[in-house]
Amino acid sequence: VAGTVLDVAARNGDRALFDKMHAAAKRATDRHDRQLILSAMGRFRDPAIAKAALALVGGTEFDPRETMPIVRALSDEASTRQLAWDFLKANFDSLVKKLPTERMAYTPYIGVSFCDEPHERDMEAFFKDRSPKLPGGPRLLAQATERSQLCRAYVAAQQPSVTAFLKKY
């Protein structure tokens, strides 16, 4: 449950907690513990703290394989999603040099989090020439595009009944 506890604490945490987690990650000698802490550091909702977490992904303080989950975690939260997406696009070429290409092939899925057509188009345009250079990249981009379309279809199908239900209460 340690990962869940760290994630919940971070979601409601402040800069002081972020700094404590950062220090704990630097001290951690167990790779699993360090990964739990670093991943949780991507759960802070404050955009200023999120930027500090993204600096760890782009930096050299930690193994990039351990910090990349920060980007994924930030993309899960509406308040930090765009920061994560912009960071990925701005740093993709440097990240692909540091991380296994198999792992980077999955990065289009970060764009799926938006569940909207403008970001889907942006995702397709950004990865159009990049995904063919990654193992399985074109297929993973096609799957991410389909997942984005399915998300929008799901919202369109469910939204009227949810809205009607909420208006009753």
N, C-alpha and C positions, 0 to 999 in steps of 0.2 A: 504493500500500500504506500510505500515511500514516494513513488513517483506521483501518485494521485494527490497525496498530501502536499508535496512541493508545488504541483500545478495549481491547486486551489489557493495555497498561500500566495503564490505569485500573481494570480488573477486579481487578487485584492490587495496586493502589496505596494509598497512605496519604494523610493530610491534607496532608503536605508536597507530594506530587505534585499533589494537587488545587489547592493554592494556586499552584504553579508554572503549571499549566494556566490557572488563572484570570487570572494576570498575563499570560500569553502571549496569551490571548484578548483582553484589554484592549489589548495592544500591536499585535495583528494589524491590518494595513491592508488585507489581501486578504480579501474577504468569504468566499471558499471556505475559506481556511485557518481563519478564525475559526469557521465553521460546523463544520468537522471537530473542532476543539478543544472547542467547546461540546457537541457531540453526544457526544463521548468522556467529558465530565464527567458524563454520565448513566449511565456504566458502572461507577462505583464501587459496591462492594457494601456498604460500611459504612453503616448507616442514618443516622448522624450526618452523614457526608459527603453522602449523598443529600439530606438536608434542606437542606444548604448549596447544593447544586445547584438544588433546587427554588426556593430563595429568589431565584436568578437569573431563573427563569422568571416569577415574580411581581413582580420588581423592574423598575427602569427603566434599569439599567446597559447592557443590550444590547437590540437589536431583538427583540421577542417572537417574530417569525418565525424567528429564529435560535436561540432558547432552547427553543422548544416540543419539539424532538427529545429534549431531556433527559427529559421526561415519558415519552415513548415508550420510550426506552432503559431507564429505571428500571422500567418495567412488564414488561420482558423477564426480569428477574431475580427469583427467588422472594423473596430477602431484602429487596427494595425495592419489590416490586409493590404491596403495600397502601399504602405511603407515596405512590406515584404516583397510585393510584386516589383516595385521600382528598384529595390535593392537587387533582386535577382537579375533583372534586365541590365542594370548598370554594371554588375559584377560577374555576369555569366561567363564571359571569356576568361577571366582570371580564375574563377572557380573551377572551370572545366580542366584547367591545367593542374589544379591541386587535388581534385577528387576523382575517384574512379568514373570513367565515362558511363559505365553501366548505371551508376547512381544518378548521374546528371541527366540521363535519358528520361528519367521520370519527372523532371522539374516542370514540364508543362502542366502537370496536375495542380500546381500551385495556382494557376490561372482559373481553374475550375471553381475555386472557392467563391468567386464573385457571383456565379450563377446569373450572368447577364451577357447579352450579345456584344456590347462594346469590348468587354475584356476578352471574350472569346475570339473576336476578330484580331485583337491585339496579340493574344496568345498565338494564333495561327500565323500572323505576320512575323512575329518575333522568332518563332521556331521553324519557320518554313525552310530557311537555308541552314539552320543549325542542327535540327534533328537528324537529317541524313548522315551527319558525321558521327552520330552516337549509335551504339549497338541497340537495335530495335527502335530507334528514334522515330522513324515515320509511323510505325504502328502505334507506339505510345502516344504520339501527338494525335493521331486519328481517334484513339480511345479517349483521350482527354477532351477532344472536341465533342465527341458523342456524349460523354458524361455531362459536359456543360449544357448541351441541348436537352438531355434528359432532365437535368435539374430544372431548367426553365419550364419544360413541359409539366413536370410534377407540381411546381409552384402554381402554374396557370390552372391546373386541374383541381388543386386543393384550396387555393386562396378564397374562392367564393364561399365555400361551405365554412371555412374557418372564420371568415369575416362575419357571416350570418350568425354563427354560434356566439361570437364575442359580442355582437350587438345586443344579444338577449340579456347579457349580464353586464 
